[in-house]
């Protein structure tokens, strides 16, 4: 399931636009919000289309993921 803060960002982009770019229906996309997780095989595509990092799209998959910022 897509968490509320991430969903809010996606709504700014446009749910219909994201679904269209991914070649899925809005209904399929809403399933990811309401009941089903984003399929692992669609995660990178969703990241590319939305610009939202994969660890934010599916945090359970990346529980031990950390971003190291170096300057």
N, C-alpha and C positions, 0 to 999 in steps of 0.2 A: 504494500500500500504506500502511496505517496503521502508524505506528511504535510500538514497544513501550511507551514511556511514555504515549503518548496512548491506546493500547489498554487499558492498565492502568486509566486513568481511566474509560474507557467500561465496562469490566467492573464497576466500582464502581456505575455507574448501572444496568447490566443490559443485556446484549446483546439479549435477547429483547424487553425493554421498548423499546429504541431502534428495533429493527427493526419492531416493531408500530406505534409512533408514526409511522414513516416509510412504512408500508404496503408493506414488503418482507419477504422471508423471511430467517430467520437465515442460511440458506445463501448468499443474495446478500450479506448483510452480511459474512459470513466471507470471501467472495471479495475484498472490499476489504482485508481484513487479510492475506490470504495471497498474492494474485497480481495483482489488478487495482486500479488507483487508484480513489479515490472519484470518480464522475463529476462533472464541473464543475457540472452542472445540479442535483446533489443536495447540494452543499457547504454552501450557506446553510441549507438545511433541517436538515442534520446539525449545523451550528453551533447552530441554534436549539434543537434537541432535546437536545443534550448540554451546551450552554453552553461548549464548547471552541472557542476562536477558530479561524477558518478558516485562518490562516497556520500553525497547529499541526497541523491536520487534513491539509493538503496543502502542505507546505513548499516543494516544488519550484515550485509555481505562484506562490509569493510570495517567491522568492529575494531580491529586492531590497526587500522590505517591512521597514519598521522602525517600531517604536512609539515615538513621541515623547511622553514624559511631561512635562507642564507642570503646575506647581502655582500 
